């Protein structure tokens, strides 16, 4: 009953083994256990594409994977192709400020300080009943992260932890 994804991270971040990535994968799985129809995903800082691949494999209609590193996008595209998911994904070299539209699930597994800076942009991209999953946060950074997104009008739905990391 598990979804198996094959990937070669190359020089990109994200194999699913690091706690921050694993926490995101758990949130994606929980999201898709409750939601199945016409889900649009935005993967900010896609790296290897593992989060987009997981969302697509679990039923997302489409995924927009963005990254500022063109090399990461090349790796992500290869991984999406090797898992027969590329036809549902768009890969763009940009930051979230260049993205328009509303997404049902926004994923951002990136550095705490970058997440703080991007909080207004990430909040803008969440659809009316959408969900944002942020990770790459150390336990002692959770309060500042919560405060940043609460100030954008979002509510905190939950927290996951593994060792020193949180999502």
C-alpha positions in Angstrom: 0.0 0.0 0.0 3.0 2.3 -0.1 4.0 4.6 -2.9 7.5 3.9 -4.1 9.4 6.8 -5.8 12.8 6.4 -7.3 15.1 9.4 -7.4 18.7 10.5 -7.9 19.1 13.8 -6.0 22.3 14.6 -7.9 23.5 17.9 -6.5 20.0 18.9 -5.4 18.5 18.8 -1.9 15.9 16.2 -1.0 16.0 12.5 -0.7 13.3 12.0 1.9 15.8 10.8 4.4 16.5 14.1 6.2 14.1 14.9 9.0 12.8 18.1 7.4 12.0 16.3 4.1 10.5 13.3 5.9 8.2 15.6 7.9 6.9 17.2 4.8 6.3 13.8 3.2 4.3 12.8 6.3 2.2 16.0 5.9 1.7 15.3 2.2 0.5 11.8 3.0 -1.9 13.1 5.7 -3.2 15.8 3.4 -4.0 13.3 0.6 -5.7 10.9 3.0 -8.3 13.6 3.4 -8.3 15.4 0.0 -8.3 13.9 -3.4 -10.0 16.1 -6.0 -8.4 18.5 -8.3 -5.5 19.4 -6.0 -3.0 21.9 -7.3 0.4 21.8 -5.6 3.1 24.5 -5.4 6.6 23.2 -4.4 8.8 26.1 -3.5 12.5 25.3 -3.6 11.8 21.9 -5.2 15.4 20.6 -5.1 15.3 17.0 -6.3 11.5 17.2 -6.8 10.7 14.6 -4.1 7.9 16.6 -2.6 6.2 17.3 -5.9 6.6 13.6 -6.9 5.0 12.5 -3.6 2.1 14.8 -4.0 1.5 13.7 -7.7 1.9 10.0 -6.9 -0.7 10.4 -4.1 -3.2 12.0 -6.4 -2.5 15.7 -7.0 -3.9 16.9 -10.3 -0.8 19.1 -11.0 2.3 20.5 -9.4 4.3 23.6 -10.1 7.8 23.1 -8.9 9.9 26.2 -8.6 13.5 26.7 -7.6 16.2 29.4 -8.1 18.8 26.8 -9.0 18.5 25.7 -12.7 20.6 22.6 -11.9 18.1 21.5 -9.3 15.3 21.9 -11.8 17.1 19.7 -14.3 17.5 17.0 -11.6 13.8 17.4 -10.6 12.7 17.0 -14.2 14.7 13.9 -14.6 13.2 12.4 -11.4 9.7 13.3 -12.4 10.3 11.6 -15.8 11.8 8.5 -14.3 8.6 8.2 -12.1 6.2 8.8 -15.0 5.0 12.0 -13.4 6.5 14.7 -15.6 3.2 15.2 -17.6 1.5 16.5 -14.5 4.3 18.9 -13.4 5.6 22.3 -14.5 9.1 23.3 -13.5 10.1 27.0 -13.5 13.2 28.8 -12.5 11.8 31.5 -10.2 10.9 32.5 -6.7 7.3 32.6 -5.3 7.0 36.3 -6.0 6.8 35.4 -9.8 4.0 32.9 -9.3 0.3 33.8 -9.7 -2.7 31.8 -8.7 -4.0 29.9 -5.7 -2.9 26.5 -4.7 -4.5 23.8 -2.6 -1.2 22.7 -1.1 1.9 24.9 -0.8 5.1 23.1 0.2 8.3 24.9 1.3 11.1 22.9 2.8 13.8 25.6 3.0 15.9 27.5 5.5 14.1 29.2 8.4 15.4 32.7 7.5 14.2 32.3 3.9 10.8 31.1 5.1 10.5 34.2 7.3 11.3 36.5 4.3 8.9 34.6 2.0 6.0 34.4 4.5 3.9 37.1 2.7 4.4 35.5 -0.7 3.7 32.0 0.5 0.5 33.2 2.3 -0.6 34.9 -0.9 -0.4 31.7 -2.9 -2.6 29.5 -0.6 -6.2 28.9 -1.9 -9.2 29.6 0.2 -9.2 26.1 1.9 -5.6 25.4 1.1 -2.8 24.3 3.3 0.8 25.4 3.7 3.5 23.0 4.9 6.8 24.6 5.9 9.8 22.7 7.1 13.6 23.2 7.4 12.9 24.6 10.9 14.7 23.8 14.0 12.7 23.3 17.2 13.9 26.6 18.7 12.7 28.4 15.6 9.1 27.2 15.7 7.8 30.3 17.6 9.2 32.8 15.2 7.9 30.7 12.3 4.4 30.6 13.8 4.5 34.3 14.5 5.5 35.1 10.9 2.6 33.1 9.4 0.0 34.2 12.0 0.8 37.8 11.1 -0.1 36.9 7.5 -3.6 35.8 8.6 -2.9 32.1 8.6 -3.8 29.7 11.4 -1.5 26.9 12.7 -3.1 23.6 12.0 -0.4 21.4 13.6 3.2 20.6 14.1 5.3 17.6 13.4 8.8 17.0 15.0 11.7 14.7 14.4 14.8 15.0 16.5 15.8 18.8 16.3 13.6 19.5 13.3 10.0 20.6 12.9 7.4 21.2 10.3 
